[in-house]
Structures are given as structure tokens and as C-alpha cells.
Amino acid sequence: MTTTQTLSALVLAAVAGLGPWTLPAAPALSSLIGAGAAQAQDAVAIEDMVLGKADAPVEVIEYASFTCGHCARFNQEVFPQIRKNYIDTGKVKFIQREVYFDRYGLWASMVARCGGEMRFYGIADMLFAEINDWTEGEPAQIGDNLRKIGRKAGLSDEQVNACLQDAAQAQALVDWYEGNSKADGIDATPTFIIDGKKYSNMSYEDFAKTLDEELAKK
């Protein structure tokens, strides 16, 4: 099964009322989503989660999966320095765009976005920091693990469940990811778009050098 088919099957599970933890072997998406669900998903707009000044001179877009070990390492070892020295100082506008290589990455994204822009990066930090814990177990256990992270962020189980069972949001996120991935040629994570140029994973020293070079052009 391809990544797209897998993600579509996850969306269909929610639409069919099976709950977010069941992944059926699904036929074509269009044959199983009802007209009402299709109309609802048309109204869902996915927004970029922005960190830093909107008018900062340099824009950094990170493509990352919440189930990616390299992304977690970047988040824990490199990102805090970038945030301190470039984002918090108004030099960089940072955007994280989620990548879905598997259903658990999609679920984690839905939980991170459940708290809105105010909580997104805090939940993202927890997901990356606890990647080896919350990704362990069967689907039901992973669901419980994600609820636990939601509770740490101040969300109730009911709020997290509602977000995870939002089929229109899930489908919109998949479509958004596929469009971004195609537009920017994303085939690995983490990948960075720095003022329109694509870069692979970097150490802090290389990242800072790249940012300084872009800032010098302004």
C-alpha cells in the first residue's frame, strides 16, 4: 500500500465511524466518502504555524515528520539554538510543515494542531522529545499515548478525541501535505526551505552560516 493509500484509509476510518485507531483496507477514497463529508472538507483551510515575527527578513520552512528520528534530533539539539539566536531576535520567521510518511505522523499532527497556534510548538516539542515512548505499541496504545501528551498540554481527552476523529481535517491535512511536498520536492525529512532554497539536514554551525549569508543579502 502506498503512503497516499494508507493516509486515505485512515481518513476513511474516521468517516465510517470506526474511530481514529482502525486502518481498514480501503478502496478508492471517492467511493467511500459521503457527499456530506466531501462538502465539509471543502471548507477546511490548513494554516501554516508561524513562529517569530511575520515580517522577519529571512523565512525558514521546515518539513518534518513527528515520527522521524532525525527530525526529533534536530528539534532537540539544533532548533533551540536557532530559536534563541535567530527567531526570538526577530531575524527569522520559522514555519514547520508536517510530513506524513505514516498514519501515526498524521495522528500526531492532528493532536499538535488541536491546541491551535498557541500550543502547536509546545506540543510539537513534546512529541519529538518523547518520540521513543509515544510511538511504541499497537494503535490503541499509541492513541492513549497521544492523549497523554494532549493532557500535558492542557487538552482534555474529549478535545483530543474530537480532533483525531475530524475526518474533514484529516483529509485536508493529507491534501495540504501532498501539495506542499510536490511543490517543494520533499522526499526526506527534515528538509528546509530557506528563502526559497532547499537544504537537507544541517548542524547548527552550518545552519547559522546559511542564515547569516541570507541575512547579509538583506
C-alpha positions as CSV (number, residue, x, y, z in Angstrom):
1,M,0.0,0.0,0.0
2,T,1.3,3.4,-0.9
3,T,1.7,6.3,1.6
4,T,-1.3,8.1,-0.1
5,Q,-3.5,5.0,0.1
6,T,-2.5,4.4,3.7
7,L,-3.4,8.0,4.7
8,S,-6.6,7.9,2.7
9,A,-7.6,4.7,4.5
10,L,-7.1,6.5,7.9
11,V,-9.4,9.3,6.8
12,L,-12.0,6.8,5.7
13,A,-11.9,5.0,9.0
14,A,-12.9,8.2,10.7
15,V,-15.6,9.0,8.2
16,A,-17.1,5.5,8.6
17,G,-17.3,5.9,12.3
18,L,-14.7,3.3,13.1
19,G,-12.7,5.7,15.2
20,P,-9.2,7.0,14.5
21,W,-7.3,3.9,15.6
22,T,-8.7,1.5,12.9
23,L,-7.0,1.3,9.5
24,P,-9.2,-0.7,7.1
25,A,-8.0,-2.0,3.7
26,A,-9.8,0.8,1.7
27,P,-10.8,1.0,-1.9
28,A,-10.9,4.3,-3.7
29,L,-11.4,7.3,-1.5
30,S,-14.1,8.9,-3.6
31,S,-16.3,5.7,-3.4
32,L,-16.5,5.7,0.4
33,I,-16.6,9.4,1.5
34,G,-20.2,10.6,1.5
35,A,-21.3,13.8,-0.1
36,G,-21.7,15.5,3.3
37,A,-18.1,14.7,4.3
38,A,-16.8,15.8,1.0
39,Q,-18.6,19.1,1.3
40,A,-17.3,19.6,4.9
41,Q,-13.7,19.0,3.9
42,D,-14.0,21.7,1.2
43,A,-14.5,24.3,3.9
44,V,-11.3,23.2,5.9
45,A,-8.4,25.6,5.5
46,I,-5.0,24.5,6.8
47,E,-2.8,27.3,8.1
48,D,0.9,27.4,8.5
49,M,2.1,27.5,12.1
50,V,4.3,30.6,12.3
51,L,6.9,31.2,15.0
52,G,8.7,34.6,15.1
53,K,8.0,37.9,13.5
54,A,5.8,37.8,10.5
55,D,8.0,40.4,8.7
56,A,11.4,38.9,9.7
57,P,13.9,39.3,6.9
58,V,14.5,35.5,6.4
59,E,11.9,32.8,6.2
60,V,12.7,29.2,7.1
61,I,10.2,26.4,6.4
62,E,11.0,23.0,8.0
63,Y,9.4,19.9,6.6
64,A,9.3,17.4,9.4
65,S,7.5,14.2,10.4
66,F,6.6,13.6,14.1
67,T,7.8,10.0,13.6
68,C,11.1,10.9,12.2
69,G,14.1,10.3,14.4
70,H,16.4,12.8,12.6
71,C,13.6,15.4,12.9
72,A,13.5,14.8,16.7
73,R,17.2,15.1,17.0
74,F,17.2,18.4,15.1
75,N,14.3,19.7,17.3
76,Q,16.2,18.8,20.5
77,E,19.8,19.7,19.5
78,V,19.7,22.4,16.8
79,F,16.4,24.1,16.9
80,P,16.7,25.6,20.4
81,Q,19.8,27.5,19.3
82,I,18.2,28.7,16.1
83,R,15.2,29.8,18.1
84,K,17.3,31.7,20.7
85,N,19.7,33.4,18.2
86,Y,17.5,34.0,15.2
87,I,13.8,33.5,15.8
88,D,13.5,35.2,19.1
89,T,15.7,38.1,18.0
90,G,13.4,38.9,15.0
91,K,15.8,37.7,12.3
92,V,13.9,34.6,11.2
93,K,10.3,33.7,10.6
94,F,10.0,29.9,11.2
95,I,7.3,27.6,9.8
96,Q,7.0,23.9,10.5
97,R,5.1,21.9,7.9
98,E,4.2,18.4,8.8
99,V,5.1,15.4,6.6
100,Y,3.1,12.2,6.7
101,F,5.0,9.1,6.0
102,D,2.7,7.0,8.2
103,R,-0.6,7.2,9.9
104,Y,0.9,7.9,13.3
105,G,2.6,11.0,12.0
106,L,-0.8,12.2,10.8
107,W,-2.4,11.5,14.2
108,A,0.4,13.4,16.0
109,S,-0.1,16.3,13.7
110,M,-3.8,16.4,14.4
111,V,-3.0,16.4,18.2
112,A,-0.4,19.2,17.8
113,R,-2.9,21.3,15.8
114,C,-5.7,20.5,18.3
115,G,-4.4,23.3,20.6
116,G,-4.2,25.9,17.9
117,E,-1.3,28.1,17.0
118,M,-0.7,29.0,20.7
119,R,0.0,25.4,21.7
120,F,1.4,23.9,18.5
121,Y,5.1,24.3,19.0
122,G,4.8,23.3,22.7
123,I,3.1,20.0,21.7
124,A,5.5,19.5,18.8
125,D,8.4,19.8,21.3
126,M,6.8,17.1,23.5
127,L,6.1,14.8,20.5
128,F,9.7,15.0,19.4
129,A,11.1,14.7,22.9
130,E,9.0,11.6,23.7
131,I,9.2,10.0,20.2
132,N,10.5,6.7,21.5
133,D,7.7,6.5,24.1
134,W,4.5,7.5,22.3
135,T,5.3,5.6,19.1
136,E,5.5,2.3,21.0
137,G,2.7,-0.2,21.0
138,E,-0.4,-1.1,19.0
139,P,-2.6,1.6,17.5
140,A,-4.9,1.8,20.6
141,Q,-1.9,2.2,22.8
142,I,-0.5,4.9,20.6
143,G,-3.8,6.7,20.8
144,D,-3.6,6.6,24.6
145,N,0.0,7.9,24.4
146,L,-1.2,10.9,22.3
147,R,-4.0,11.6,24.7
148,K,-1.4,11.7,27.5
149,I,0.6,14.3,25.6
150,G,-2.6,16.2,25.0
151,R,-3.3,16.3,28.7
152,K,0.2,17.6,29.4
153,A,-0.6,20.4,27.0
154,G,-3.8,21.3,28.8
155,L,-6.2,19.5,26.5
156,S,-8.9,17.1,27.7
157,D,-9.3,13.6,26.3
158,E,-12.6,14.7,24.7
159,Q,-10.8,17.6,22.9
160,V,-8.1,15.2,21.6
161,N,-10.7,12.6,20.5
162,A,-12.7,15.2,18.7
163,C,-9.6,16.4,16.8
164,L,-8.5,12.9,15.9
165,Q,-12.0,11.9,14.6
166,D,-12.3,15.1,12.4
167,A,-12.3,13.4,9.0
168,A,-12.5,16.6,7.1
169,Q,-9.5,18.0,8.9
170,A,-7.6,14.7,8.3
171,Q,-8.3,14.8,4.6
172,A,-7.5,18.5,4.3
173,L,-4.1,17.8,6.0
174,V,-3.3,15.0,3.7
175,D,-4.1,17.1,0.6
176,W,-2.1,20.1,2.1
177,Y,0.9,17.8,2.7
178,E,0.8,16.3,-0.8
179,G,0.5,19.8,-2.4
180,N,3.4,21.2,-0.3
181,S,5.5,18.1,-0.9
182,K,5.1,18.2,-4.6
183,A,5.7,22.0,-4.9
184,D,8.9,21.9,-2.9
185,G,10.2,18.5,-4.0
186,I,10.2,17.0,-0.5
187,D,11.4,13.4,-0.4
188,A,13.1,13.2,3.0
189,T,12.9,14.8,6.4
190,P,13.9,17.1,7.8
191,T,14.2,19.3,4.7
192,F,14.4,23.1,5.0
193,I,13.4,25.8,2.6
194,I,15.4,28.9,3.4
195,D,14.3,32.0,1.5
196,G,13.2,29.7,-1.4
197,K,16.2,27.4,-1.5
198,K,16.1,23.8,-0.4
199,Y,18.6,22.3,2.1
200,S,18.9,18.9,3.8
201,N,19.5,18.4,7.5
202,M,22.4,20.5,8.9
203,S,24.3,21.0,12.1
204,Y,23.7,24.2,14.0
205,E,27.0,25.7,12.7
206,D,26.1,25.1,9.1
207,F,22.5,26.3,9.6
208,A,23.8,29.5,11.3
209,K,26.2,30.1,8.5
210,T,23.4,29.7,5.9
211,L,21.2,32.1,7.8
212,D,23.9,34.7,8.2
213,E,24.6,34.6,4.5
214,E,20.9,35.2,3.8
215,L,20.7,38.0,6.3
216,A,23.8,39.6,4.8
217,K,21.9,40.0,1.5
218,K,19.0,42.0,3.1
